[in-house]
Amino acid sequence: MDFDFSDDQQSLRDAVRRWVDKGYTFERRRSIVAAGGFDRTAYGELAELGLTALTVPEAHDGLGQGAIDAMVVMEELGRGMVLEPLAHAFIASSVLTQYASAELQGAWLPRIASGQALVVLAQQERKARYALEKCEAKAAPAQSGYALKATKSIVPAGDQADAYLVPAQLDGHIALFLVERSASGVSAQGYVTQDGSRAAEVQFANTPAILVSKDGLTALELAVDTGIAALCAEAVGVMDQAVALTVDYMNQRKQFGVTIASFQALRHRVADMKMQLELARSMSYYASLKLAAPAPERRTAMARAKVQLGQSMRYVGQQMVQLHGGIGVTDEYIGSHYFKKLTQMEMTFGDTLHHLGEVSSRMQDTAGVFA
């Protein structure tokens, strides 16, 4: 199997990296955090690069690219800890393409591709923990289609998004709906999260909703798995920069008249950081490659990837702080922001312990060791 990236993918990587290096500096990121954690102008710049259109089908003004291209993009955005939730453009395009009616696709996919519309997944509820099948939101038929009653938590850019993908109970089963933020009965309370990004608590009170799929749990699983694959790639980019930052610091910091990079014990710890990074990178590739697999295989693959990424993120983040010393946790230093980003990512779409349980529950008699 050829694991080399194509020339087009390398060009895509280079283009995104140049934008991150020149257009999304740490200073700009700090200003966005201070302004609330989301910048529509920055999201528009991602659209101008064609990134919001990346996985939208060509029939709907998209580029029609696949999971590997999305992985390349998210890895580069991770290097700059980009706050704007581009991954949700991939989630929305994937779910709408596979489950929505032709009319709904025509209405929303071109707007997602152009960056005109930010559609985010709003699935998290307070009592659900990370179990997708636990859903207290209710939907009922109404004159205009359906009416939704729900409260969703930690919705990315929830008070800035143009629409939401919302799971809710319909006739005893979970269905998936699209709800516009401008619809009646929608209220969103935004806030800045630990890593500086923006989220919101969103309430729907008899809100008009458009049905995406009555097989909502299956569609929701695809949405979350797409998000996990994107998050894994983004985490690799964050960790890659965290390791590079640590190595650079060790080559400058002196103790006893020599750089601390010359101390063998510390070199071993950096080697372990790099090992964890490469383990994470390989599992990120695995997750992206498995997005097109049948649902049971795909779900197992995402859980496995998230377990390894969670372990790697925790190790790399902690070692980065330890090897920097006190400066590693100061807000003025970029390293602390990498640490906060990794900490939040470990909890997103299910923490390590949750996914370890998912891996365990899906083990067969052979435990995946023997055919």
Secondary structure as a PSIPRED ss2 file (coil, helix, strand):
# PSIPRED VFORMAT (PSIPRED V4.0)

   1 M C   1.000  0.000  0.000
   2 D C   1.000  0.000  0.000
   3 F C   1.000  0.000  0.000
   4 D C   1.000  0.000  0.000
   5 F C   1.000  0.000  0.000
   6 S C   1.000  0.000  0.000
   7 D H   0.000  1.000  0.000
   8 D H   0.000  1.000  0.000
   9 Q H   0.000  1.000  0.000
  10 Q H   0.000  1.000  0.000
  11 S H   0.000  1.000  0.000
  12 L H   0.000  1.000  0.000
  13 R H   0.000  1.000  0.000
  14 D H   0.000  1.000  0.000
  15 A H   0.000  1.000  0.000
  16 V H   0.000  1.000  0.000
  17 R H   0.000  1.000  0.000
  18 R H   0.000  1.000  0.000
  19 W H   0.000  1.000  0.000
  20 V H   0.000  1.000  0.000
  21 D H   0.000  1.000  0.000
  22 K H   0.000  1.000  0.000
  23 G H   0.000  1.000  0.000
  24 Y C   1.000  0.000  0.000
  25 T C   1.000  0.000  0.000
  26 F H   0.000  1.000  0.000
  27 E H   0.000  1.000  0.000
  28 R H   0.000  1.000  0.000
  29 R H   0.000  1.000  0.000
  30 R H   0.000  1.000  0.000
  31 S H   0.000  1.000  0.000
  32 I H   0.000  1.000  0.000
  33 V H   0.000  1.000  0.000
  34 A H   0.000  1.000  0.000
  35 A C   1.000  0.000  0.000
  36 G C   1.000  0.000  0.000
  37 G C   1.000  0.000  0.000
  38 F C   1.000  0.000  0.000
  39 D C   1.000  0.000  0.000
  40 R H   0.000  1.000  0.000
  41 T H   0.000  1.000  0.000
  42 A H   0.000  1.000  0.000
  43 Y H   0.000  1.000  0.000
  44 G H   0.000  1.000  0.000
  45 E H   0.000  1.000  0.000
  46 L H   0.000  1.000  0.000
  47 A H   0.000  1.000  0.000
  48 E H   0.000  1.000  0.000
  49 L C   1.000  0.000  0.000
  50 G C   1.000  0.000  0.000
  51 L C   1.000  0.000  0.000
  52 T C   1.000  0.000  0.000
  53 A C   1.000  0.000  0.000
  54 L C   1.000  0.000  0.000
  55 T C   1.000  0.000  0.000
  56 V C   1.000  0.000  0.000
  57 P C   1.000  0.000  0.000
  58 E H   0.000  1.000  0.000
  59 A H   0.000  1.000  0.000
  60 H H   0.000  1.000  0.000
  61 D C   1.000  0.000  0.000
  62 G C   1.000  0.000  0.000
  63 L C   1.000  0.000  0.000
  64 G C   1.000  0.000  0.000
  65 Q C   1.000  0.000  0.000
  66 G C   1.000  0.000  0.000
  67 A H   0.000  1.000  0.000
  68 I H   0.000  1.000  0.000
  69 D H   0.000  1.000  0.000
  70 A H   0.000  1.000  0.000
  71 M H   0.000  1.000  0.000
  72 V H   0.000  1.000  0.000
  73 V H   0.000  1.000  0.000
  74 M H   0.000  1.000  0.000
  75 E H   0.000  1.000  0.000
  76 E H   0.000  1.000  0.000
  77 L H   0.000  1.000  0.000
  78 G H   0.000  1.000  0.000
  79 R H   0.000  1.000  0.000
  80 G C   1.000  0.000  0.000
  81 M C   1.000  0.000  0.000
  82 V C   1.000  0.000  0.000
  83 L C   1.000  0.000  0.000
  84 E C   1.000  0.000  0.000
  85 P C   1.000  0.000  0.000
  86 L C   1.000  0.000  0.000
  87 A H   0.000  1.000  0.000
  88 H H   0.000  1.000  0.000
  89 A H   0.000  1.000  0.000
  90 F H   0.000  1.000  0.000
  91 I H   0.000  1.000  0.000
  92 A H   0.000  1.000  0.000
  93 S H   0.000  1.000  0.000
  94 S H   0.000  1.000  0.000
  95 V H   0.000  1.000  0.000
  96 L H   0.000  1.000  0.000
  97 T H   0.000  1.000  0.000
  98 Q H   0.000  1.000  0.000
  99 Y H   0.000  1.000  0.000
 100 A C   1.000  0.000  0.000
 101 S C   1.000  0.000  0.000
 102 A H   0.000  1.000  0.000
 103 E H   0.000  1.000  0.000
 104 L H   0.000  1.000  0.000
 105 Q H   0.000  1.000  0.000
 106 G H   0.000  1.000  0.000
 107 A H   0.000  1.000  0.000
 108 W H   0.000  1.000  0.000
 109 L H   0.000  1.000  0.000
 110 P H   0.000  1.000  0.000
 111 R H   0.000  1.000  0.000
 112 I H   0.000  1.000  0.000
 113 A H   0.000  1.000  0.000
 114 S H   0.000  1.000  0.000
 115 G C   1.000  0.000  0.000
 116 Q C   1.000  0.000  0.000
 117 A C   1.000  0.000  0.000
 118 L C   1.000  0.000  0.000
 119 V E   0.000  0.000  1.000
 120 V E   0.000  0.000  1.000
 121 L E   0.000  0.000  1.000
 122 A C   1.000  0.000  0.000
 123 Q C   1.000  0.000  0.000
 124 Q C   1.000  0.000  0.000
 125 E C   1.000  0.000  0.000
 126 R C   1.000  0.000  0.000
 127 K C   1.000  0.000  0.000
 128 A C   1.000  0.000  0.000
 129 R C   1.000  0.000  0.000
 130 Y C   1.000  0.000  0.000
 131 A C   1.000  0.000  0.000
 132 L C   1.000  0.000  0.000
 133 E C   1.000  0.000  0.000
 134 K C   1.000  0.000  0.000
 135 C C   1.000  0.000  0.000
 136 E C   1.000  0.000  0.000
 137 A C   1.000  0.000  0.000
 138 K E   0.000  0.000  1.000
 139 A E   0.000  0.000  1.000
 140 A E   0.000  0.000  1.000
 141 P E   0.000  0.000  1.000
 142 A E   0.000  0.000  1.000
 143 Q C   1.000  0.000  0.000
 144 S C   1.000  0.000  0.000
 145 G E   0.000  0.000  1.000
 146 Y E   0.000  0.000  1.000
 147 A E   0.000  0.000  1.000
 148 L E   0.000  0.000  1.000
 149 K E   0.000  0.000  1.000
 150 A E   0.000  0.000  1.000
 151 T E   0.000  0.000  1.000
 152 K E   0.000  0.000  1.000
 153 S E   0.000  0.000  1.000
 154 I E   0.000  0.000  1.000
 155 V E   0.000  0.000  1.000
 156 P E   0.000  0.000  1.000
 157 A C   1.000  0.000  0.000
 158 G C   1.000  0.000  0.000
 159 D C   1.000  0.000  0.000
 160 Q C   1.000  0.000  0.000
 161 A C   1.000  0.000  0.000
 162 D C   1.000  0.000  0.000
 163 A E   0.000  0.000  1.000
 164 Y E   0.000  0.000  1.000
 165 L E   0.000  0.000  1.000
 166 V E   0.000  0.000  1.000
 167 P E   0.000  0.000  1.000
 168 A E   0.000  0.000  1.000
 169 Q E   0.000  0.000  1.000
 170 L E   0.000  0.000  1.000
 171 D C   1.000  0.000  0.000
 172 G C   1.000  0.000  0.000
 173 H E   0.000  0.000  1.000
 174 I E   0.000  0.000  1.000
 175 A E   0.000  0.000  1.000
 176 L E   0.000  0.000  1.000
 177 F E   0.000  0.000  1.000
 178 L E   0.000  0.000  1.000
 179 V E   0.000  0.000  1.000
 180 E E   0.000  0.000  1.000
 181 R C   1.000  0.000  0.000
 182 S C   1.000  0.000  0.000
 183 A C   1.000  0.000  0.000
 184 S C   1.000  0.000  0.000
 185 G C   1.000  0.000  0.000
 186 V E   0.000  0.000  1.000
 187 S E   0.000  0.000  1.000
 188 A E   0.000  0.000  1.000
 189 Q E   0.000  0.000  1.000
 190 G E   0.000  0.000  1.000
 191 Y E   0.000  0.000  1.000
 192 V E   0.000  0.000  1.000
 193 T C   1.000  0.000  0.000
 194 Q C   1.000  0.000  0.000
 195 D C   1.000  0.000  0.000
 196 G C   1.000  0.000  0.000
 197 S C   1.000  0.000  0.000
 198 R E   0.000  0.000  1.000
 199 A E   0.000  0.000  1.000
 200 A E   0.000  0.000  1.000
 201 E E   0.000  0.000  1.000
 202 V E   0.000  0.000  1.000
 203 Q E   0.000  0.000  1.000
 204 F E   0.000  0.000  1.000
 205 A E   0.000  0.000  1.000
 206 N E   0.000  0.000  1.000
 207 T E   0.000  0.000  1.000
 208 P E   0.000  0.000  1.000
 209 A E   0.000  0.000  1.000
 210 I E   0.000  0.000  1.000
 211 L E   0.000  0.000  1.000
 212 V E   0.000  0.000  1.000
 213 S E   0.000  0.000  1.000
 214 K C   1.000  0.000  0.000
 215 D C   1.000  0.000  0.000
 216 G H   0.000  1.000  0.000
 217 L H   0.000  1.000  0.000
 218 T H   0.000  1.000  0.000
 219 A H   0.000  1.000  0.000
 220 L H   0.000  1.000  0.000
 221 E H   0.000  1.000  0.000
 222 L H   0.000  1.000  0.000
 223 A H   0.000  1.000  0.000
 224 V H   0.000  1.000  0.000
 225 D H   0.000  1.000  0.000
 226 T H   0.000  1.000  0.000
 227 G H   0.000  1.000  0.000
 228 I H   0.000  1.000  0.000
 229 A H   0.000  1.000  0.000
 230 A H   0.000  1.000  0.000
 231 L H   0.000  1.000  0.000
 232 C H   0.000  1.000  0.000
 233 A H   0.000  1.000  0.000
 234 E H   0.000  1.000  0.000
 235 A H   0.000  1.000  0.000
 236 V H   0.000  1.000  0.000
 237 G H   0.000  1.000  0.000
 238 V H   0.000  1.000  0.000
 239 M H   0.000  1.000  0.000
 240 D H   0.000  1.000  0.000
 241 Q H   0.000  1.000  0.000
 242 A H   0.000  1.000  0.000
 243 V H   0.000  1.000  0.000
 244 A H   0.000  1.000  0.000
 245 L H   0.000  1.000  0.000
 246 T H   0.000  1.000  0.000
 247 V H   0.000  1.000  0.000
 248 D H   0.000  1.000  0.000
 249 Y H   0.000  1.000  0.000
 250 M H   0.000  1.000  0.000
 251 N C   1.000  0.000  0.000
 252 Q C   1.000  0.000  0.000
 253 R C   1.000  0.000  0.000
 254 K E   0.000  0.000  1.000
 255 Q E   0.000  0.000  1.000
 256 F C   1.000  0.000  0.000
 257 G C   1.000  0.000  0.000
 258 V E   0.000  0.000  1.000
 259 T E   0.000  0.000  1.000
 260 I H   0.000  1.000  0.000
 261 A H   0.000  1.000  0.000
 262 S H   0.000  1.000  0.000
 263 F C   1.000  0.000  0.000
 264 Q H   0.000  1.000  0.000
 265 A H   0.000  1.000  0.000
 266 L H   0.000  1.000  0.000
 267 R H   0.000  1.000  0.000
 268 H H   0.000  1.000  0.000
 269 R H   0.000  1.000  0.000
 270 V H   0.000  1.000  0.000
 271 A H   0.000  1.000  0.000
 272 D H   0.000  1.000  0.000
 273 M H   0.000  1.000  0.000
 274 K H   0.000  1.000  0.000
 275 M H   0.000  1.000  0.000
 276 Q H   0.000  1.000  0.000
 277 L H   0.000  1.000  0.000
 278 E H   0.000  1.000  0.000
 279 L H   0.000  1.000  0.000
 280 A H   0.000  1.000  0.000
 281 R H   0.000  1.000  0.000
 282 S H   0.000  1.000  0.000
 283 M H   0.000  1.000  0.000
 284 S H   0.000  1.000  0.000
 285 Y H   0.000  1.000  0.000
 286 Y H   0.000  1.000  0.000
 287 A H   0.000  1.000  0.000
 288 S H   0.000  1.000  0.000
 289 L H   0.000  1.000  0.000
 290 K H   0.000  1.000  0.000
 291 L H   0.000  1.000  0.000
 292 A H   0.000  1.000  0.000
 293 A C   1.000  0.000  0.000
 294 P C   1.000  0.000  0.000
 295 A H   0.000  1.000  0.000
 296 P H   0.000  1.000  0.000
 297 E H   0.000  1.000  0.000
 298 R H   0.000  1.000  0.000
 299 R H   0.000  1.000  0.000
 300 T H   0.000  1.000  0.000
 301 A H   0.000  1.000  0.000
 302 M H   0.000  1.000  0.000
 303 A H   0.000  1.000  0.000
 304 R H   0.000  1.000  0.000
 305 A H   0.000  1.000  0.000
 306 K H   0.000  1.000  0.000
 307 V H   0.000  1.000  0.000
 308 Q H   0.000  1.000  0.000
 309 L H   0.000  1.000  0.000
 310 G H   0.000  1.000  0.000
 311 Q H   0.000  1.000  0.000
 312 S H   0.000  1.000  0.000
 313 M H   0.000  1.000  0.000
 314 R H   0.000  1.000  0.000
 315 Y H   0.000  1.000  0.000
 316 V H   0.000  1.000  0.000
 317 G H   0.000  1.000  0.000
 318 Q H   0.000  1.000  0.000
 319 Q H   0.000  1.000  0.000
 320 M H   0.000  1.000  0.000
 321 V H   0.000  1.000  0.000
 322 Q H   0.000  1.000  0.000
 323 L H   0.000  1.000  0.000
 324 H H   0.000  1.000  0.000
 325 G H   0.000  1.000  0.000
 326 G H   0.000  1.000  0.000
 327 I H   0.000  1.000  0.000
 328 G H   0.000  1.000  0.000
 329 V H   0.000  1.000  0.000
 330 T C   1.000  0.000  0.000
 331 D C   1.000  0.000  0.000
 332 E C   1.000  0.000  0.000
 333 Y C   1.000  0.000  0.000
 334 I H   0.000  1.000  0.000
 335 G H   0.000  1.000  0.000
 336 S H   0.000  1.000  0.000
 337 H H   0.000  1.000  0.000
 338 Y H   0.000  1.000  0.000
 339 F H   0.000  1.000  0.000
 340 K H   0.000  1.000  0.000
 341 K H   0.000  1.000  0.000
 342 L H   0.000  1.000  0.000
 343 T H   0.000  1.000  0.000
 344 Q H   0.000  1.000  0.000
 345 M H   0.000  1.000  0.000
 346 E H   0.000  1.000  0.000
 347 M H   0.000  1.000  0.000
 348 T C   1.000  0.000  0.000
 349 F C   1.000  0.000  0.000
 350 G C   1.000  0.000  0.000
 351 D C   1.000  0.000  0.000
 352 T H   0.000  1.000  0.000
 353 L H   0.000  1.000  0.000
 354 H H   0.000  1.000  0.000
 355 H H   0.000  1.000  0.000
 356 L H   0.000  1.000  0.000
 357 G H   0.000  1.000  0.000
 358 E H   0.000  1.000  0.000
 359 V H   0.000  1.000  0.000
 360 S H   0.000  1.000  0.000
 361 S H   0.000  1.000  0.000
 362 R C   1.000  0.000  0.000
 363 M C   1.000  0.000  0.000
 364 Q C   1.000  0.000  0.000
 365 D C   1.000  0.000  0.000
 366 T C   1.000  0.000  0.000
 367 A C   1.000  0.000  0.000
 368 G C   1.000  0.000  0.000
 369 V C   1.000  0.000  0.000
 370 F C   1.000  0.000  0.000
 371 A C   1.000  0.000  0.000
